[in-house]
Amino acid sequence: MIGLIPFMAPVYAAIIVILMYFGIKVYVGKRKQSIEKDVGEGICMECGSQVFNKKCPNCDYSKE
């Protein structure tokens, strides 16, 4: 905000900074949700795929 004050009124600088703060909070929250959705129960240490019902769809079914 201090860097914007020489170029515009302090009120506008404060508004821009507040919008940026909440925008970043929303972006990080959405990104965190998408990562949690992709990971699910976990990731297989052998092949890196997503684990379902505590079994890897690639590694566990190939052993059977």
C-alpha positions in Angstrom: 0.0 0.0 0.0 2.8 2.4 0.8 4.2 1.9 -2.7 0.9 2.9 -4.3 0.4 6.1 -2.2 2.8 8.3 -4.4 0.8 7.4 -7.5 -2.8 7.7 -6.2 -4.9 8.8 -3.3 -4.4 6.7 -0.1 -8.1 5.7 -0.1 -7.7 4.1 -3.5 -4.5 2.4 -2.5 -6.1 0.9 0.6 -9.0 -0.4 -1.5 -6.7 -2.0 -4.0 -4.6 -3.6 -1.2 -7.8 -5.0 0.5 -9.1 -6.4 -2.7 -5.7 -8.1 -3.4 -5.6 -9.5 0.1 -9.0 -11.2 -0.2 -8.4 -12.2 -3.8 -5.3 -14.1 -2.8 -7.1 -15.7 0.2 -9.8 -17.0 -2.2 -7.3 -18.2 -4.7 -5.2 -20.1 -2.1 -8.4 -21.6 -0.7 -9.6 -22.9 -4.1 -6.2 -24.2 -4.9 -6.0 -26.1 -1.6 -9.4 -27.6 -2.2 -8.4 -28.8 -5.7 -5.2 -30.4 -4.3 -7.1 -32.2 -1.5 -9.6 -33.4 -4.1 -6.9 -34.8 -6.4 -5.0 -36.5 -3.6 -8.1 -38.1 -2.0 -7.0 -40.8 0.5 -3.4 -40.6 -0.5 -0.9 -41.3 -3.3 0.7 -44.7 -4.0 4.4 -44.7 -3.2 5.2 -47.1 -6.1 3.4 -45.6 -9.1 2.1 -42.2 -7.8 -1.6 -42.8 -8.6 -4.5 -41.9 -6.4 -5.4 -44.5 -3.7 -9.1 -45.8 -3.5 -10.4 -47.9 -0.6 -6.8 -48.2 0.7 -5.7 -49.9 -2.5 -3.8 -48.6 -5.5 -5.8 -49.3 -8.7 -2.6 -50.0 -10.6 -0.3 -51.9 -8.2 -2.8 -53.9 -6.1 -4.8 -55.2 -9.0 -1.8 -56.2 -11.0 -0.6 -58.4 -8.2 -3.9 -60.4 -8.0 
